[in-house]
Amino acid sequence: MDKTLKPIIEKVHAREILDSRGFPTVEVEITASGHKSISAVPSGASTGEFEALELRDGDTKRFHGKGVLKAVDHVLNNFGPALIGKDASNQKEIDDLLINIDGSSNKSTFGANASLGISMACSVVSATFYNKSLYHYLNPNSNVMPVPMINVLNGGMHADQGSDLQEIMLFPHGAKNFKHSLQMGSEVFHCLKKELKKQGLGTTVGDEGGFAPALKSNDHAIELLLNSIEKAGFNIGNDISLALDVAASSFYKNHKYHLKVDGSVLDTDGMIGFYEDLIKKYPIVSIEDGLDENDWEGWANMNKVLGSKIQIVGDDLFVTNVKRLSKGRKEKAANSILVKPKQIGTLTETLEVISMAKKANFSTIISHRSGDTEDTFIADLAVATMSSQIKTGSLARSERVAKYNRLLRVEEEL
């Protein structure tokens, strides 16, 4: 192909589709120099208060107010006309244009769900135009597969019952390769299912495909999982460790943390002590959102106490935002960041955050949302950015498995 040729945008289209929770989300279709791409935007349930705005219609006569026709209209009529004739492969120019047209600090004018759909679709159509895999188009030198953080027990806002901890994940760091890590996760997942049935506990799954049984305590959830790891024939701590997403902001009220399952109310020091006890007892290597997103002093203290032993991951704390990550670096609030393109609204800003995190020696974890689609963009993004880990849910529900299956294909290519 003549390298002077560029994927010039000819048509921008959008539609309302359904996400994995059955609510509407935005899908964007871009045609550039005869090539077409489609990108679907995910949606979160447990959202940080500082995230870029996801625009919903608020019309209670449609989808209980959760329609996204306004965001679709903004793609078609506010962003679309300005994109015609632009080079889709000039990602920064495209994303700067989207940011400037929106004009707000948090994408609240036209919605991050509108801008992200366009931003993703431009990179996908460019990869197609140049006949490259998306990860290779984004980074020709990418050669690192992420460790999957496999969500097997759901609680908190991702399930109607279960533990206070929103996600208890398998961390198969002893795997030979990505394919082996999925095999390990699958074997434990099915052992856990048998164990839950044996104990008369439910095997229905939460939003992200993990089981959501009614449990006696938060320790009960962890012990069930460790038992299943052993029954699957793996060595706890060497083959597989555990990772937690606590989503503490969801149970933080009046400056206290209310743990329903354990029936306890703790202050910040109490929560840090709770985690200290957990990591002494169990092979936990990562804790995400262990404290409220506004408790900066608490985060710095938690990182001081636990950061040399485990990954302290900021999700709601950082919301994939350069300014918040910059503050977190200065205050030594964490040593790892969860990256969700939807939290910021463009690919360029997402890549800037990852770059800043790596310079600060933070580990980076590319993540899905609890309301996701079959779109596999984040799988390629994890490989392109050589991120240490990926979170894309359990080994059930096709919107989760689609990302894992994509990574299996990528590993073969690499």
Phi and psi in degrees as a GROMACS rama.xvg file:
@    title "Ramachandran Plot"
@    xaxis  label "Phi"
@    yaxis  label "Psi"
@TYPE xy
-65.1901  118.147  ASP-2
-67.8909  -14.4504  LYS-3
-78.206  -15.5089  THR-4
-71.5167  142.445  LEU-5
-128.195  151.513  LYS-6
-77.7165  94.1899  PRO-7
-87.7259  126.938  ILE-8
-67.9582  125.223  ILE-9
-108.91  -30.966  GLU-10
-150.604  139.247  LYS-11
-124.729  123.885  VAL-12
-130.071  157.019  HIS-13
-149.337  157.183  ALA-14
-151.031  164.175  ARG-15
-91.8118  122.557  GLU-16
-122.612  -178.015  ILE-17
-105.273  143.726  LEU-18
-94.583  -174.009  ASP-19
-70.0521  -11.7452  SER-20
-98.5782  2.43584  ARG-21
82.7789  13.7081  GLY-22
-101.582  156.441  PHE-23
-68.0562  150.31  PRO-24
-145.756  174.986  THR-25
-97.3385  134.395  VAL-26
-119.455  133.134  GLU-27
-116.902  137.632  VAL-28
-121.219  125.112  GLU-29
-123.011  133.104  ILE-30
-110.004  125.79  THR-31
-136.228  121.149  ALA-32
47.6577  43.9259  SER-33
85.0922  -4.68023  GLY-34
-104.027  145.492  HIS-35
-122.349  142.699  LYS-36
-134.448  153.136  SER-37
-128.68  132.156  ILE-38
-131.459  134.548  SER-39
-112.485  139.732  ALA-40
-96.7794  131.47  VAL-41
-81.0109  175.682  PRO-42
-145.285  136.42  SER-43
-97.6214  153.646  GLY-44
-97.6343  -47.6318  ALA-45
-92.6482  91.7233  SER-46
-107.572  144.876  THR-47
-77.1651  147.603  GLY-48
-69.8375  -14.9782  GLU-49
-103.158  11.45  PHE-50
-68.4155  156.531  GLU-51
-61.7493  149.965  ALA-52
-75.4351  132.038  LEU-53
-92.5685  116.921  GLU-54
-82.423  121.498  LEU-55
-115.979  155.04  ARG-56
-72.0085  -35.1326  ASP-57
74.315  8.23908  GLY-58
-86.8757  103.906  ASP-59
-66.7861  -9.9858  THR-60
-80.2028  -13.016  LYS-61
-126.198  125.765  ARG-62
49.8802  36.2798  PHE-63
54.13  34.3098  HIS-64
87.901  -2.60549  GLY-65
-95.7791  12.3793  LYS-66
-60.751  159.504  GLY-67
-126.96  30.633  VAL-68
-64.555  -30.6881  LEU-69
-65.2742  -44.896  LYS-70
-63.4766  -41.0391  ALA-71
-60.4036  -44.5821  VAL-72
-61.7783  -37.8914  ASP-73
-66.12  -36.7307  HIS-74
-61.7269  -46.2245  VAL-75
-71.4748  -42.5778  LEU-76
-110.42  -21.8326  ASN-77
-101.28  -45.5836  ASN-78
-88.1746  -43.9625  PHE-79
-49.2064  -56.2831  GLY-80
-57.9915  -34.1785  PRO-81
-73.3355  -17.731  ALA-82
-90.0705  -20.7796  LEU-83
-60.5724  129.603  ILE-84
89.7351  -8.07511  GLY-85
-82.7744  155.916  LYS-86
-82.0856  111.256  ASP-87
-62.2608  -24.5499  ALA-88
-82.8187  -8.35689  SER-89
-87.9922  77.1637  ASN-90
-58.1073  -43.3127  GLN-91
-63.9098  -42.6773  LYS-92
-62.9206  -43.2147  GLU-93
-60.7919  -49.1743  ILE-94
-68.9903  -38.1134  ASP-95
-61.5799  -38.2435  ASP-96
-62.2325  -45.2118  LEU-97
-61.3678  -43.9961  LEU-98
-63.122  -43.6158  ILE-99
-68.7447  -39.1968  ASN-100
-64.2326  -41.821  ILE-101
-66.4364  -46.696  ASP-102
78.3656  -7.74718  GLY-103
-99.918  167.686  SER-104
-79.849  -18.579  SER-105
-130.62  26.9241  ASN-106
61.9746  26.5982  LYS-107
-79.2908  -13.3623  SER-108
-71.5438  -52.8614  THR-109
-118.379  -5.14499  PHE-110
95.7218  132.969  GLY-111
-65.8137  -26.0018  ALA-112
-68.4658  -27.9095  ASN-113
-75.8774  -49.3563  ALA-114
-68.4887  -39.5815  SER-115
-65.7603  -39.3914  LEU-116
-57.0192  -42.9429  GLY-117
-67.7298  -46.7759  ILE-118
-58.719  -47.1089  SER-119
-63.7124  -47.0416  MET-120
-61.9242  -33.7526  ALA-121
-64.7288  -42.0341  CYS-122
-69.9624  -35.9277  SER-123
-67.8936  -43.6294  VAL-124
-67.7511  -32.3944  VAL-125
-67.9061  -42.2666  SER-126
-60.3399  -42.1635  ALA-127
-63.5609  -44.0997  THR-128
-58.8699  -43.0669  PHE-129
-87.6963  5.84677  TYR-130
56.9905  46.7181  ASN-131
-125.736  152.602  LYS-132
-63.4172  148.272  SER-133
-57.8363  -45.1603  LEU-134
-61.4724  -37.0085  TYR-135
-74.9479  -34.7371  HIS-136
-63.7737  -43.0515  TYR-137
-71.899  -32.4481  LEU-138
-154.414  99.2568  ASN-139
-60.4808  -19.1404  PRO-140
-96.8378  4.68136  ASN-141
-67.885  131.226  SER-142
-150.38  17.5206  ASN-143
-114.313  128.386  VAL-144
-91.6146  140.583  MET-145
-77.866  155.5  PRO-146
-80.4315  127.753  VAL-147
-78.3478  135.294  PRO-148
-99.5717  101.762  MET-149
-93.9407  113.22  ILE-150
-78.5242  109.168  ASN-151
-111.16  -21.0045  VAL-152
-126  123.682  LEU-153
-104.958  144.021  ASN-154
-150.605  -153.257  GLY-155
51.7844  -133.538  GLY-156
-82.0285  -1.10835  MET-157
-99.5011  4.99745  HIS-158
-157.638  156.693  ALA-159
-80.0399  -16.4193  ASP-160
-145.376  -161.572  GLN-161
98.4043  -166.045  GLY-162
-78.4154  169.703  SER-163
-68.0974  -27.5181  ASP-164
-73.2085  123.753  LEU-165
-63.8172  -38.1088  GLN-166
-143.076  132.303  GLU-167
-113.698  120.022  ILE-168
-117.237  149.085  MET-169
-81.6731  138.86  LEU-170
-123.133  88.5089  PHE-171
-83.2294  66.3615  PRO-172
-74.4774  -11.8705  HIS-173
-90.145  6.58144  GLY-174
-71.8727  151.318  ALA-175
-70.9898  -33.8376  LYS-176
-161.056  -178.282  ASN-177
-63.3207  -43.3889  PHE-178
-57.7474  -43.2431  LYS-179
-66.4347  -36.8946  HIS-180
-63.0398  -37.5741  SER-181
-68.8253  -39.3318  LEU-182
-60.2649  -46.1869  GLN-183
-58.2653  -48.0351  MET-184
-60.3492  -42.7078  GLY-185
-64.1438  -42.0266  SER-186
-65.3306  -39.551  GLU-187
-68.2363  -42.7127  VAL-188
-54.2039  -45.3659  PHE-189
-76.4274  -29.7092  HIS-190
-65.4618  -41.1246  CYS-191
-62.6316  -41.0435  LEU-192
-59.5474  -45.1178  LYS-193
-62.2813  -41.8207  LYS-194
-64.8997  -41.572  GLU-195
-62.2603  -43.9833  LEU-196
-61.055  -43.2156  LYS-197
-60.6928  -35.9228  LYS-198
-88.5727  5.96603  GLN-199
71.9633  23.2815  GLY-200
-99.3246  154.623  LEU-201
-67.7112  146.381  GLY-202
-117.267  20.7652  THR-203
-70.3367  156.338  THR-204
-110.735  153.874  VAL-205
-84.5406  -168.979  GLY-206
-55.7836  -31.6993  ASP-207
-107.027  14.8177  GLU-208
91.3431  -5.504  GLY-209
-81.547  156.68  GLY-210
-69.6394  148.867  PHE-211
-131.124  61.5757  ALA-212
-76.4004  157.971  PRO-213
-78.3712  119.525  ALA-214
-116.005  157.056  LEU-215
-74.8612  -34.51  LYS-216
-159.656  170.378  SER-217
-67.6065  -34.2045  ASN-218
-63.6177  -37.9293  ASP-219
-57.2705  -42.6516  HIS-220
-61.3479  -46.4711  ALA-221
-66.3973  -42.1099  ILE-222
-66.1268  -37.407  GLU-223
-57.0673  -42.9143  LEU-224
-70.6088  -42.8608  LEU-225
-62.0004  -39.9989  LEU-226
-59.1586  -42.1039  ASN-227
-69.8231  -34.4313  SER-228
-62.2365  -44.4779  ILE-229
-65.2176  -43.4006  GLU-230
-63.6703  -29.1328  LYS-231
-79.0776  -4.37337  ALA-232
91.6869  19.1685  GLY-233
-107.622  155.406  PHE-234
-89.7589  119.26  ASN-235
-67.2482  128.132  ILE-236
93.044  -30.3975  GLY-237
-98.2806  -50.9226  ASN-238
-83.2026  -50.0597  ASP-239
-135.253  129.864  ILE-240
-113.443  -173.223  SER-241
-119.107  151.859  LEU-242
-131.35  143.562  ALA-243
-118.05  139.505  LEU-244
-114.106  108.764  ASP-245
-84.1283  -34.1992  VAL-246
52.2804  51.7665  ALA-247
-61.8934  -26.7231  ALA-248
-59.24  -27.5952  SER-249
-72.6081  -18.3994  SER-250
-124.543  27.0212  PHE-251
-99.7698  115.577  TYR-252
-139.155  136.175  LYS-253
51.2462  45.6535  ASN-254
63.8313  22.1254  HIS-255
-135.626  154.138  LYS-256
-102.964  120.108  TYR-257
-103.429  101.027  HIS-258
-89.3978  103.817  LEU-259
-64.972  -47.7126  LYS-260
-64.93  -41.4591  VAL-261
-83.7219  -11.3559  ASP-262
65.9432  33.8526  GLY-263
-122.897  153.015  SER-264
-122.003  119.603  VAL-265
-123.351  149.034  LEU-266
-88.0688  -175.562  ASP-267
-58.1559  -47.2079  THR-268
-62.4014  -35.357  ASP-269
-63.8503  -39.9513  GLY-270
-66.5074  -42.2322  MET-271
-62.2332  -40.6405  ILE-272
-62.7935  -39.5505  GLY-273
-58.5746  -43.55  PHE-274
-70.7536  -37.4048  TYR-275
-57.957  -44.9244  GLU-276
-62.9865  -42.8998  ASP-277
-61.1893  -44.6803  LEU-278
-76.8912  -18.5191  ILE-279
-72.1035  -38.7311  LYS-280
-82.0278  -35.0346  LYS-281
-127.579  156.889  TYR-282
-80.1875  65.4864  PRO-283
-93.8351  125.715  ILE-284
-111.276  -6.00493  VAL-285
-154.977  133.114  SER-286
-128.681  120.806  ILE-287
-103.774  139.086  GLU-288
47.0467  52.925  ASP-289
-71.8482  -20.1804  GLY-290
-134.225  170.927  LEU-291
-62.524  148.68  ASP-292
-66.0844  -13.9027  GLU-293
-104.534  -0.377827  ASN-294
-90.022  64.1127  ASP-295
-58.6227  -42.4957  TRP-296
-63.3646  -41.1299  GLU-297
-63.5232  -41.4372  GLY-298
-60.8268  -45.0497  TRP-299
-61.1221  -39.322  ALA-300
-68.3707  -43.0145  ASN-301
-61.7361  -41.8513  MET-302
-66.4611  -36.2137  ASN-303
-64.3698  -41.9093  LYS-304
-77.6521  -40.8919  VAL-305
-112.715  -15.8018  LEU-306
-62.9598  -23.1285  GLY-307
-80.9505  -13.5635  SER-308
-102.87  -35.7745  LYS-309
-140.546  172.759  ILE-310
-78.2296  125.804  GLN-311
-106.504  106.471  ILE-312
-103.245  125.51  VAL-313
-97.7042  121.615  GLY-314
-113.557  -77.1272  ASP-315
-59.1997  -28.1918  ASP-316
-63.7342  -43.0194  LEU-317
-103.967  -26.1441  PHE-318
38.6054  43.5858  VAL-319
50.697  40.9514  THR-320
-121.437  123.922  ASN-321
-56.5726  -42.9687  VAL-322
-63.5139  -43.0661  LYS-323
-71.5531  -36.3395  ARG-324
-66.2516  -39.1125  LEU-325
-59.5573  -43.0859  SER-326
-63.6928  -42.0201  LYS-327
-62.4908  -36.729  GLY-328
-63.6216  -48.0215  ARG-329
-61.6658  -40.7517  LYS-330
-88.8285  0.38452  GLU-331
51.8131  49.4085  LYS-332
-84.3664  -16.9674  ALA-333
-162.531  177.148  ALA-334
-131.85  11.5106  ASN-335
-154.902  150.95  SER-336
-130.762  137.364  ILE-337
-88.0905  133.121  LEU-338
-115.605  118.258  VAL-339
-127.126  108.936  LYS-340
-51.7683  -32.8245  PRO-341
-64.4983  -26.1728  LYS-342
-69.1046  -23.2248  GLN-343
-116.206  -31.2248  ILE-344
102.929  -7.24267  GLY-345
-144.894  157.034  THR-346
-68.7033  -40.7726  LEU-347
-57.968  -47.3535  THR-348
-64.9376  -35.573  GLU-349
-61.8406  -46.7583  THR-350
-66.0105  -33.5158  LEU-351
-64.1582  -41.4824  GLU-352
-63.8498  -44.3254  VAL-353
-61.5756  -42.9016  ILE-354
-61.4416  -45.4781  SER-355
-62.8557  -42.3363  MET-356
-61.2562  -42.9196  ALA-357
-66.4843  -38.0212  LYS-358
-63.1216  -29.7475  LYS-359
-88.1483  7.16971  ALA-360
61.425  29.4077  ASN-361
-82.8293  144.41  PHE-362
-77.5382  151.63  SER-363
-119.349  134.52  THR-364
-123.061  114.751  ILE-365
-81.8793  135.97  ILE-366
-133.216  146.87  SER-367
-76.9464  -171.378  HIS-368
-122.96  163.083  ARG-369
-68.0504  -29.8682  SER-370
-102.303  99.3207  GLY-371
-119.919  -176.86  ASP-372
-133.805  -178.294  THR-373
-75.9405  -2.66784  GLU-374
-61.9493  133.209  ASP-375
-106.577  18.6616  THR-376
-49.6748  -45.6842  PHE-377
-67.9938  -23.3951  ILE-378
-64.0481  -48.2125  ALA-379
-66.0003  -36.9817  ASP-380
-62.589  -40.7017  LEU-381
-60.8325  -42.0286  ALA-382
-72.1007  -43.3576  VAL-383
-59.9857  -37.9089  ALA-384
-92.599  3.62796  THR-385
48.652  45.1881  MET-386
-74.5073  148.682  SER-387
-66.1804  -35.1139  SER-388
-143.105  163.907  GLN-389
-132.726  139.418  ILE-390
-112.252  115.143  LYS-391
-140.789  25.5132  THR-392
96.2686  -162.056  GLY-393
-88.072  -172.738  SER-394
-100.587  31.6153  LEU-395
-137.521  158.5  ALA-396
79.0049  121.414  ARG-397
-66.4124  -25.7475  SER-398
-69.1236  -23.9784  GLU-399
-82.7294  -49.1012  ARG-400
-63.4403  -29.7144  VAL-401
-55.5809  -40.2466  ALA-402
-69.344  -42.0465  LYS-403
-62.8815  -43.2836  TYR-404
-65.2493  -36.9304  ASN-405
-61.0051  -42.43  ARG-406
-66.816  -31.6712  LEU-407
-62.6761  -41.0048  LEU-408
-68.0869  -40.5461  ARG-409
-62.3431  -43.4686  VAL-410
-59.363  -39.4578  GLU-411
-61.6729  -42.4882  GLU-412
-63.7338  -40.8188  GLU-413
